[in-house]
Amino acid sequence: MAQPCPSGRHDEHDVYSASCPCRTLLDLLANKWSALIIGLLDDRGALRFTAVQAALPGVGAKMLTQTLRRLEAASLVTRRIYAEVPPRVEYELTELGRSVSEPLGALRAWAEDNVDHIEALNGNWAV
């Protein structure tokens, strides 16, 4: 499924090629915390760090910080700092981040719809 690179920086985009930068983006998006953060910000809008962490039980502060930084570096999330005392920081999806929310939402919904079926077929498969 290789496609010509519209920017001309690469010969083509092919996620099956080890050298394609698309793999880095796919790795970021296929991460469970990224998929959950994007869905959360799409549902609720701009949120503070503590609100994101409270809505995602099981994510540690370090993992959340790393994931938010990677999403920000990929221009999927913006980080807005308000000049207040104490400073207030909010995270929000960019337009590009909103564009990936729908396919990730479909994946999250598929997981919710099929986990019981998979468990019934395979027992304790998630160990």
Number of C-alpha atoms within 10 A of each C-alpha: 7 11 10 11 12 10 8 8 7 12 13 16 18 17 17 11 12 10 12 15 13 15 16 14 14 11 10 17 18 13 11 13 18 19 19 19 24 26 21 19 20 20 10 10 13 20 17 14 17 13 11 20 17 10 12 15 8 10 14 11 12 9 12 19 14 12 18 22 16 16 23 18 11 15 14 21 24 20 19 13 11 11 9 8 6 7 8 12 16 17 20 23 26 17 13 12 21 17 13 17 24 14 12 19 16 11 14 15 11 11 12 10 11 11 11 12 10 14 12 11 10 10 11 9 9 7 4
